[in-house]
Amino acid sequence: MRRRISLTMFALVVGALAFAGLATLGLVYLDSIHTTETELVTEARQLAEGVQEEVLHANHHDSLAVLRSTLAVLKAPLNLQNEAVYGVRPNFTFYNLLDPREPVVLPAKLKPADLETAQLVESLPVTGHRGDLVWAALLFSTQKPVAVGGPHCPGCQDVNLVVVLARKAPTGVGGAGTWFAIAAAATLLVSLVVANRLGHRIARPLQQAEEVTGRIAAGDLSARVPVPSKEGQELVSLANSVNKMAASLAEARGTQRQFLMSVSHDLRTPLTSIRGYAEALADGATDDVAKAASVVLAEATRLERLVGDLLELAKLEAGSFSLSCTSVDLGEVAAQTVEAFEPAAASLGLQLELDAPRYGAAGSGQPVVCYADPDRLGQVAANVVENALKYARRKVTVGVSRGDGRRGPTLTVVDDGPGIGPKDLARVFERLYQSADAASRKLGSGLGLAIVRELVTAMGGEVWAESPAGPGGGARIVVELRPPGPQARTPSREPALSGANRALASLPQASGPEHDGQRQAN
């Protein structure tokens, strides 16, 4: 990994230098062309001014002779420099002023088409280039009538001339190229060293993260990635993410271990009772067969409840369960749940009340309708009420409310028990979670509120716990459900008590003395 990072960084530097070199050569070439064009235009103007000056100082009758004499003198050096001066006819064709019969050969094998006539007519310099060959042309007049004889230009008139200059532009970088090569070599050497060090610096945290994740995958959840201090925010974030993942996995393993221990204990206790009474019955060691059979039946019911709740929770967490949501009268579900739990509450010495005016003595008011699965809603209500019966000292109140624009229909169960500690408030819906100093009646499987959370979430609602619930303490479990929408059907009148019946199956046999103190979750 370090080698790949170093080579990648080195390749980037090489590419940057190559690009910079090519860009520099291109800019040098364009600048050289432009500079040469400017120089040629300047030289063309100077040559034109020199010819004009020679003609202006000549006598009238000697003007042509002076012009030809000047051009004859300039011919040899102009030819050496790929330069020439030609006459221009009124139709803008070129001719040799020294001998009109000779053909016109432009410098550097240029063609008349290379010179833009429109610009020449306006006495504007014409420039161009082909590769590194640069040319410039300038039309000018003698500014003095010249007696031109011969068939081609009779009479006395101003003579138009054109100066054509061609030259190769110096496109090389010269000595600067050597210095550029030296600087590039030094840059590559330094970049190779820097890339190697940076590659090592970047790869080390990644290699450490790779090693630690391998150890975590092998089961060592205590492994942690050293958090780098100077390698950049991204690597620090990576190290923190891996460490958080390891901590989360370690916590999950601890929770799983605690869950298995709790389930094992809850399974072993009724099994011990069942085995003991079964052995007593088999050996004839007990005279009260009915009592022994009753205990065996009660403990078997507890086992069935625990196994059922475990399977139910597994289905909920795996998403392999179905819902049949419709409009449900939440107040009716609450009333039926309270009615079902009243015998169990009485056997525990507790008062179970319903705070729903429609189902009280007066029986007035509008129903509180929600959108939920009737059977699952009954299971939610039963589990919440059962949880409250574990911790209440004297009273449990079940209430329903219609909600407002911010909240939907709500089921509320309040007990007057010791309440929930701040550190446990956010964890009461975890599976078999129990605080260190928890004390409660041993009822249910300990999975009730975990099942409640999964069911309510699946039905689009929300559930939370509040404590204290009043001046005397206690706790409040709030279940907020979805209001009925256009897709909802007529409110269901089904009993919706399958969950309550399951909970009641183990309540009377599992009842025991009341305990005060900090409550547990579920």
Buried (B, 14 or more C-beta within 10 A) or exposed (E): EBEEBBBEBBEEBBEEBEEEBEEBBEEBBEEBBBEBBBBBBEBBBEBBEEBBEBBEEBEEEBBBEBBBBBBEEBBEEBEEEBBBBBBBEEEBEBBBBBEBEEEBEBBBEBEEEBBEBEBBEEEBBBBBBEEBBBBBBBBBBBEBBBBBEEEEBEEEBEBBBBBBBBBBBEBEBEEEBEEBEEEBEEBBEEBBEBBBEBBBBBBBBBEBBBEBBEBBEEEEBEBBBEBBEEBEEEBBEBBEEBBEBBEEEBEEEEBEEBBEEBBEEBBEBBBEBBEBBBEBBEEEEBEEEEEBBEBBEBBBBBBBBBEBBBEBBEBBEEEEBEEEBBBBBBBBBBBBBBBBBBEBBEEBEBEBBBBBBBBEEEEEEEBBBBBBBBBBBBBBBBBBBBBBBBBBBEBBBBBBBBBEEEBBBBBBBBBBBBBBBEEBBEBBBBBBBBBEEBBBBEBBBBBBBBBBBBBBEBBBBBBBBBBBBEEEBBBBBBBBBBBBEEEBEEBBEBBBBBBBEBBBBBBBBBBEEBBEEBBBBB
